């Protein structure tokens, strides 16, 4: 806040100072104190005792009103920004250097110290201060004579001289209550951050706004101690602030945290943030069809039946939202990819289980399943081969498995719960027996407390770490409840599957009252409850066309594939003429085009081509200008556009071109900015985006953009290049419908996204990178109509699929990986029917 010049003074009167504190109908703002004091011989009003210290008398002026006021020394009609205090202010106390008695004055609407209306008034109070360096303490109250609740306080220091002084201070409001708000209660795949905000009020219910801070800051305590959830700050020191909560699913097995807020003199509050999703999934044992059900939030409508299984007992999800169901009647665990309506992507442990029951999946994709009939727990590592491995034996009819935030494995059997640490094949580090009576399903809250469903005892018991003592709470359920499984919803409610009662109940903290919600629709002996993201199928009928350097092939795989899914077609063999295939594209007729780096050829295949088939057309020969053909695209006219890595040029061919034909256009020359041209793509306006992979030869990567029809030695209309871009080993690119550009970076193992019209040394607006992403030597990149991002990875022979809007170190929503996929050193990628 700017200091202001002295007000006009009347030399016939005592020199006086003015201090201004503004007041509004909503909140607190800065407190401006401007005082002009002259020496007055000793003492003066307010009953101050005789004092040899020379003092000065002045005025404290409180300006109340939402529109601001004219400050001293300003020209007539000029306005200041309002300096607000609480509209409930009734009195003020001012002390200098802590000396008593304080100056106490009435500043209520009807006070004789004030003029104007209740909504806009100015109050003037006479004050005293000794000459010298003084500290002024100002406290505002909602009652008369400095009584009632404190609404705000300010402290200011000034050098009081006979010629006057000025000082600026800020009122810090006293927080009496507050409301916490999360931007989202649950972090779905593609989103790993949420924002926490707080709206604070004073004792009279007035909302506190800035720029003053809080006299009693609001402290936030993170219930997760595993490191999975981290906070950008641990307190709100003033209004208008926010705290970012990040979830790193690779850090631990924690998928829930409770954030506890506290401020001295104000009630504490808490909110829960989930790392799972908002849809409720249920296994239904009693229905003759054995359905697995999905209840979308808010869980009040009839469920959607996903598929049937023979006596499904329990369920779990991995970080890619793959669903694992223990099929007790068939003796195996079934894996299904989103949207869970097709054939299973894996059948695990067939012939090994006798009545599999509880299942859980850790942050690395390892599946754990209770083998009830064989008294053991089996483990299956991702990508989940058919056989599972026994890791814990000698149990007594195990029914439930769960992972705590540290990824310790808990197993319920008979009347105990046992805790094992990785790799889980030793003796338990703890055994819990107190308060248990037929324990089944287990879950953990946002503070790491363990909740166990007592099937035989009709209770849920809660244990605090290290879980070895007596329960800290027991939740009694009706006699016919038979609780079989537990989960926490994104709002922190405890969800209980009541097996015999054929219902699912939601209990709000502290879980002792009547259910906040009861579900009965479609339920018959519900056994398992879990939360996961609501998932929708990708656009129907689309396929991923992928070039494979490892065996000179092109594979075609449904775009909704997940896990170890086999392609529906593979173009491979000597007749195909594929030789180091890099680029791939598909035209509107379904013909597929592949570029051969080794033989400087583009081969074109008929729709549905499969096996060792010859191309229907081939571009090859000296007239074509092809020299290391790599990226491919087809424009709205049907022209084929090819980037040539070795020649650093772009060549364009007419529709139907075949044989040793010359290009109809060529972009080449020093003005173009091309160099080691790699992938290329088109936007909706026909602008051409070319990736220049110059970094592998010591240069700087770039994406150069050319107008439609560009030809010859033309300069790009834009060029994205420079250290700020984050490109490193840039290889392929794609543009979405909004004009955002996505670039896959093989060296950086990342995807960078740039705003429409980005130019020069432009920083990305989003970057997908980190250990959770699964990215490793990224290659081709495409988008579907929902904005989902598909990228192949040469480093781990996979395709990762990210949700629209993904940013940061996020896990993919699907991963195509495994020996059946046919993926071997993948490069180019296209999405087409």
SVG drawing of the C-alpha trace seen along z (x, -y; Angstrom):
<svg xmlns="http://www.w3.org/2000/svg" viewBox="-34 -30 60 108">
<polyline fill="none" stroke="black" stroke-width="0.4" points="0.0,0.0 1.4,-3.4 2.3,-6.0 0.4,-9.2 1.4,-12.7 0.5,-14.8 -3.0,-16.3 -3.4,-20.1 -2.8,-21.4 -4.2,-24.4 -1.3,-26.2 -3.7,-27.6 -4.5,-24.2 -2.7,-21.2 -1.1,-19.2 -3.1,-16.0 -2.6,-12.6 -5.2,-10.5 -5.4,-6.7 -7.9,-5.0 -9.3,-1.5 -11.9,-0.6 -15.0,1.6 -17.2,3.5 -20.3,5.7 -18.2,8.7 -14.7,8.9 -11.3,7.6 -8.8,5.7 -5.6,3.7 -5.6,1.2 -4.0,-2.1 -2.7,-4.2 -1.6,-7.7 -1.0,-10.0 0.3,-13.6 1.1,-14.5 2.5,-17.6 3.9,-17.9 1.5,-18.7 2.9,-19.6 2.6,-16.4 -0.4,-14.3 -3.8,-15.0 -7.1,-13.1 -8.1,-9.5 -6.9,-9.7 -3.2,-9.2 -1.0,-9.7 1.5,-12.5 4.5,-11.5 7.7,-13.4 7.8,-11.8 6.7,-14.2 3.5,-13.0 1.5,-13.9 -2.2,-13.8 -3.8,-12.9 -6.9,-11.3 -7.7,-7.8 -10.1,-7.9 -12.1,-4.7 -13.7,-4.8 -16.6,-2.4 -18.0,-1.7 -17.7,0.7 -16.8,-2.0 -13.7,-3.5 -13.0,-7.0 -11.0,-10.1 -7.6,-10.0 -5.9,-13.0 -4.0,-15.1 -5.8,-13.6 -7.7,-15.8 -11.4,-16.2 -13.2,-13.2 -10.3,-10.8 -10.9,-7.5 -8.9,-4.9 -9.4,-1.2 -11.5,-0.3 -9.6,0.7 -12.3,3.0 -12.7,4.4 -15.6,6.5 -19.0,4.9 -19.8,6.2 -17.1,3.9 -18.5,2.1 -15.4,0.9 -11.6,0.5 -8.7,0.6 -5.4,-1.2 -2.3,-1.0 1.2,-2.4 4.1,-0.3 1.8,1.9 1.2,-0.8 -2.1,-0.9 -4.7,-2.1 -5.6,-1.6 -7.6,-4.0 -11.1,-2.4 -13.7,-3.9 -17.1,-3.3 -17.2,-2.7 -20.7,-1.3 -23.2,-2.7 -24.9,-4.9 -21.7,-6.2 -21.3,-9.9 -17.7,-9.4 -19.1,-8.5 -20.8,-10.3 -22.7,-9.0 -24.9,-6.0 -24.5,-2.6 -23.2,-1.2 -20.8,-4.1 -19.5,-6.0 -16.4,-7.6 -15.4,-7.4 -12.9,-9.8 -11.2,-9.0 -8.5,-11.0 -5.4,-9.1 -2.1,-9.7 1.4,-8.5 4.9,-9.4 7.5,-10.9 9.9,-8.4 9.8,-4.9 6.3,-3.6 4.5,-0.3 0.7,-0.6 -1.5,2.4 -5.1,2.1 -7.7,4.6 -11.3,4.6 -14.2,6.1 -17.8,6.9 -19.0,5.7 -18.9,2.3 -15.9,1.1 -13.5,3.7 -15.7,6.6 -17.1,9.5 -15.3,11.4 -12.1,10.1 -12.7,9.6 -9.2,8.5 -6.0,7.0 -3.1,4.9 0.3,3.9 2.3,1.0 5.5,-0.8 6.2,-4.5 8.7,-7.1 6.5,-9.7 8.0,-13.2 6.7,-16.7 6.4,-17.1 4.2,-14.0 4.5,-10.5 2.8,-7.9 2.6,-4.2 0.7,-1.4 -0.6,1.7 -2.8,4.6 -5.7,6.1 -5.4,9.8 -8.8,11.3 -9.6,13.7 -10.9,17.0 -13.9,18.3 -15.1,20.9 -14.2,22.1 -15.3,24.4 -12.8,26.6 -13.4,27.4 -11.7,29.9 -11.7,29.3 -12.5,33.0 -13.2,35.7 -11.5,38.3 -8.5,38.4 -9.4,40.4 -6.7,41.7 -5.1,38.8 -5.5,36.5 -3.0,36.6 -3.6,33.3 -6.5,31.6 -6.8,28.2 -7.9,27.5 -9.3,24.0 -10.7,22.6 -13.4,19.9 -13.0,18.4 -15.5,16.4 -15.3,14.2 -17.2,14.7 -20.2,12.9 -20.3,15.0 -18.7,12.4 -16.6,13.9 -12.9,12.9 -11.2,11.7 -7.8,10.2 -5.3,8.7 -5.0,9.1 -4.0,12.5 -5.4,14.7 -4.5,13.9 -4.9,17.7 -3.8,19.6 -5.5,22.8 -3.1,25.7 -3.6,28.8 -2.4,32.2 -2.1,34.9 -3.4,38.3 -1.3,40.2 2.2,40.9 3.3,43.1 4.3,40.3 1.6,41.1 -0.2,37.8 1.8,34.7 0.8,31.1 2.2,27.9 1.7,26.1 0.6,27.1 -1.4,24.0 -3.7,21.2 -2.2,18.0 -4.7,15.7 -7.8,15.7 -7.6,16.5 -4.9,19.1 -5.0,22.7 -3.1,25.9 -2.3,28.4 -2.5,32.1 -0.6,34.5 -1.1,38.2 1.8,40.4 0.3,43.9 3.8,45.4 5.0,44.2 2.9,46.5 -0.4,48.4 -2.3,45.5 -5.4,44.5 -7.1,42.4 -6.0,39.5 -7.8,37.5 -6.8,33.8 -7.5,32.5 -7.7,28.7 -7.3,26.8 -7.1,23.2 -6.8,22.0 -10.2,21.0 -12.1,22.6 -13.6,26.1 -11.5,28.6 -12.6,30.0 -11.6,32.7 -12.0,33.7 -11.1,36.9 -9.3,37.2 -9.5,40.5 -7.0,41.8 -9.5,44.3 -12.7,43.1 -16.3,42.3 -18.2,45.4 -19.1,48.2 -18.6,51.8 -20.2,54.8 -20.0,58.6 -23.3,60.2 -23.0,63.9 -26.7,64.8 -28.1,63.8 -28.4,66.8 -26.6,64.8 -23.7,63.9 -23.6,60.3 -20.8,57.8 -22.6,54.5 -21.7,50.8 -23.4,48.0 -22.5,44.6 -22.4,41.7 -24.6,40.7 -25.6,44.4 -29.3,43.9 -30.1,45.3 -30.4,48.9 -27.0,50.6 -25.5,51.4 -24.8,55.1 -21.3,55.5 -21.0,59.2 -21.9,62.5 -19.6,64.9 -20.1,68.1 -20.4,67.0 -18.2,63.9 -16.9,63.3 -14.7,60.2 -13.1,57.7 -10.1,55.3 -8.7,52.7 -5.2,52.0 -3.8,48.5 -5.0,48.9 -8.5,49.6 -8.4,53.2 -11.0,55.2 -10.0,58.4 -12.9,60.7 -12.5,63.8 -14.9,66.3 -15.4,68.7 -17.6,71.1 -15.1,71.5 -11.9,71.5 -10.0,68.7 -9.5,64.9 -10.7,63.1 -9.2,59.8 -11.4,57.5 -10.3,54.3 -12.5,51.2 -15.4,50.9 -15.6,54.5 -18.3,55.8 -16.1,57.9 -14.3,61.1 -11.7,61.3 -8.2,60.2 -6.8,62.9 -7.8,65.9 -5.5,66.4 -4.9,69.5 -7.4,71.8 -7.0,75.2 -5.0,73.8 -7.8,72.3 -10.4,73.9 -12.9,71.2 -10.9,68.0 -12.3,65.1 -10.7,61.8 -8.5,60.1 -6.2,57.0 -3.8,55.4 -0.7,53.3 0.8,50.2 3.0,52.3 0.1,54.4 0.7,57.5 -2.5,59.4 -3.0,61.1 -5.9,63.6 -7.1,65.6 -7.3,69.3 -10.0,70.3 -10.0,74.1 -6.3,74.5 -5.5,72.3 -3.1,70.0 -2.6,66.8 -1.5,66.7 0.2,63.9 0.2,63.0 2.6,60.4 1.6,58.1 0.9,58.8 -0.7,61.8 0.2,65.1 -2.2,67.9 -0.5,69.5 -0.3,67.8 2.4,68.4 1.6,69.4 3.3,67.0 1.6,67.6 0.6,71.1 -0.6,72.7 -3.6,70.3 -7.0,71.2 -9.6,70.7 -8.5,67.2 -11.3,65.0 -9.9,61.4 -6.7,59.7 -5.9,56.0 -2.9,53.7 -2.1,50.9 -0.5,47.6 3.0,49.1 2.0,52.1 2.0,54.5 -0.4,57.4 -3.2,58.2 -4.9,61.6 -8.1,62.4 -8.7,66.0 -10.8,67.8 -10.7,65.3 -7.5,63.4 -5.9,60.9 -2.2,61.4 0.1,58.8 3.0,59.6 5.7,57.3 7.1,57.7 7.9,60.1 5.2,61.7 6.7,65.2 7.9,65.0 6.1,65.1 3.6,62.4 5.0,59.4 1.7,59.0 -1.4,61.0 -4.6,59.3 -7.2,61.3 -8.9,58.8 -12.5,58.0 -12.6,60.3 -15.5,62.7 -15.4,64.2 -13.3,61.5 -13.8,61.0 -13.2,57.9 -10.8,55.1 -10.0,51.6 -7.9,48.6 -9.1,45.0 -7.2,41.8 -5.2,41.9 -4.1,45.5 -6.5,47.0 -7.6,50.6 -11.3,51.5 -12.4,55.2 -15.8,56.6 -16.9,59.2 -19.1,61.5 -20.2,63.6 -20.3,60.8 -22.3,58.3 -19.8,55.5 -17.1,53.5 -14.0,53.0 -11.4,50.3 -7.7,50.6 -5.0,47.9 -1.5,48.6 0.3,50.8 -3.0,52.7 -1.9,55.1 -4.0,53.7 -7.7,53.7 -10.0,52.0 -10.3,48.3 -13.9,48.4 -16.7,51.0 -19.5,50.3 -22.6,52.3 -24.7,53.5 -28.2,55.2 -28.4,58.9 -28.9,60.1 -26.2,57.8 -23.3,60.3 -20.9,57.7 -18.7,59.3 -16.6,56.4 -15.7,52.7 -14.6,49.7 -14.4,46.0 -16.1,43.7 -14.4,40.5 -16.2,38.5 -14.9,40.6 -18.0,42.6 -17.6,46.2 -19.4,48.5 -20.4,51.9 -21.7,54.9 -24.3,56.5 -24.4,60.0 -27.5,61.5 -29.4,58.2 -29.0,57.9 -28.0,54.2 -25.0,51.8 -24.9,49.1 -22.9,45.8 -21.9,44.7 -20.8,41.1 -18.0,40.3 -17.8,41.2 -19.8,44.2 -22.1,44.5 -25.4,43.1 -28.0,44.3 -26.8,44.9 -26.5,41.8 -27.5,44.0 -28.8,47.6 -28.7,49.4 -30.9,52.5 -31.5,52.3 -30.2,55.3 -28.5,56.8 -28.6,60.5 -26.0,61.6 -23.5,58.8 -20.0,59.9 -17.5,57.3 -17.5,53.5 -14.8,51.3 -14.6,47.9 -13.0,47.1 -13.3,44.4 -16.4,44.4 -15.1,45.7 -16.6,45.4 -15.6,47.4 -13.4,45.8 -15.1,44.9 -16.4,48.1 -14.8,49.9 -11.4,48.1 -8.1,50.0 -4.5,49.2 -2.2,49.7 1.4,50.1 4.7,50.6 7.1,53.1 10.8,52.7 11.6,55.9 10.1,58.1 9.3,55.8 5.5,56.0 2.4,54.0 -0.1,55.1 -3.7,54.1 -5.3,54.2 -8.7,53.0 -8.3,49.6 -10.0,50.8 -7.5,53.5 -5.8,53.9 -3.1,56.1 -1.8,59.1 -4.3,58.6 -3.4,60.2 -3.8,58.2 -6.6,59.1 -4.3,58.8 -0.6,58.8 1.0,57.8 4.3,59.7 6.5,61.7 8.7,61.3 5.8,60.4 4.9,57.3 8.2,55.6 8.3,54.1 11.8,53.1 12.4,51.1 8.8,49.8 8.6,46.5 5.6,44.4 2.0,45.6 -1.2,43.9 -4.7,45.0 -6.7,43.1 -10.5,42.7 -10.9,45.8 -9.1,48.0 -5.9,48.4 -2.9,48.5 0.5,46.9 3.8,47.8 7.2,46.2 10.3,48.3 13.4,46.6 15.9,49.2 14.5,49.6 13.3,46.0 9.9,47.3 6.3,46.5 4.0,49.6 0.2,49.4 -2.1,52.3 -5.7,53.0 -8.3,52.8 -8.2,55.9 -4.7,56.9 -3.3,59.7 -0.4,62.1 2.2,62.3 0.4,60.2 1.9,58.0 1.1,54.3 -1.4,53.0 0.8,50.0 4.4,49.1 6.3,45.8 10.0,46.4 12.7,45.2 15.0,42.3 12.2,40.0 10.3,40.2 12.9,38.3 12.4,40.7 15.4,40.8 14.8,42.3 11.0,42.0 9.6,41.8 6.5,39.8 3.3,40.2 0.1,38.2 -2.8,37.8 -4.4,34.4 -8.0,33.5 -7.3,33.8 -5.9,37.3 -2.3,36.2 0.3,38.4 2.8,36.3 6.2,38.0 9.0,36.8 12.5,37.9 14.9,38.2 18.2,38.5 17.4,35.7 15.7,33.4 12.9,32.7 9.1,33.3 7.7,34.8 4.1,34.8 2.4,37.3 -0.9,37.2 -3.7,39.6 -3.1,43.0 0.6,42.4 2.4,45.6 5.8,46.7 8.8,44.4 6.7,41.1 7.9,37.7 6.4,35.7 3.9,33.0 5.5,30.7 8.7,30.7 9.5,28.6 13.2,28.2 16.0,25.7 17.7,23.5 14.6,21.3 12.5,24.3 14.2,25.0 13.9,28.7 16.5,31.1 16.4,34.8 12.6,34.8 10.7,37.4 7.0,37.5 4.4,35.1 0.8,34.3 -2.0,32.0 -4.4,29.8 -8.0,29.2 -7.0,26.2 -4.5,28.2 -1.4,26.7 1.5,29.2 3.5,29.8 6.9,31.5 9.1,32.8 12.8,32.2 14.8,34.6 18.0,32.6 19.1,33.4 20.5,36.8 23.1,34.9 23.8,32.3 21.2,29.8 18.0,28.6 14.7,30.3 11.8,28.4 8.4,28.6 8.1,26.4 4.6,25.5 3.8,24.8 0.8,23.3 -1.4,25.6 0.1,26.2 3.6,25.1 6.2,25.8 9.9,25.2 12.3,23.3 9.6,21.7 9.9,20.5 7.6,22.0 4.7,19.9 5.7,20.9 8.6,22.9 8.5,24.3 12.0,24.7 14.3,23.9 15.2,25.1 11.8,24.1 9.9,26.4 11.0,29.6 11.5,31.5 14.3,34.1 14.5,36.7 11.2,35.5 9.9,38.1 6.1,37.9 3.3,35.4 -0.4,35.0 -2.9,32.0 -6.2,32.2 -9.5,30.6 -8.8,27.5 -5.4,27.0 -3.2,28.2 0.0,29.9 1.3,33.1 4.9,34.3 6.3,37.6 9.9,37.4 11.9,40.6 14.9,39.4 12.9,37.7 10.3,40.5 7.6,37.9 4.7,36.3 4.7,32.5 1.6,30.5 1.6,27.0 -1.2,24.4 -2.7,23.5 -0.6,21.1 2.5,21.8 5.6,20.3 9.3,19.9 10.7,21.1 7.2,21.9 6.9,24.0 4.5,26.9 1.1,26.4 1.2,30.0 3.8,32.8 3.2,36.5 6.3,37.9 7.5,39.9 7.7,43.4 3.9,43.9 3.4,43.3 5.2,46.4 6.7,44.3 10.0,45.6 11.5,44.4 8.2,43.1 7.3,43.4 4.0,42.9 1.3,40.8 -2.4,40.5 -5.7,39.2 -9.2,40.6 -12.3,38.4 -12.7,38.4 -9.2,36.9 -7.6,40.1 -3.9,40.3 -2.2,43.4 1.5,43.7 3.7,46.7 7.0,47.4 10.0,49.0 11.6,49.3 9.1,51.8 7.2,53.0 3.9,51.5 1.1,49.0 0.1,46.7 -3.3,45.0 -3.8,41.8 -7.1,40.1 -7.9,36.8 -6.3,34.0 -3.6,36.2 -0.7,34.2 2.2,35.0 3.3,38.3 0.0,40.1 -0.7,43.7 -2.2,44.7 -5.8,45.9 -4.8,48.9 -1.6,50.6 -1.3,53.1 1.7,55.2 2.7,58.9 3.9,61.7 0.5,62.1 0.4,58.4 3.0,58.8 4.6,55.6 8.3,55.6 10.2,52.4 7.1,50.3 7.5,47.0 4.6,45.6 1.0,45.5 -2.3,44.7 -5.9,44.9 -8.5,45.8 -11.4,48.2"/>
</svg>
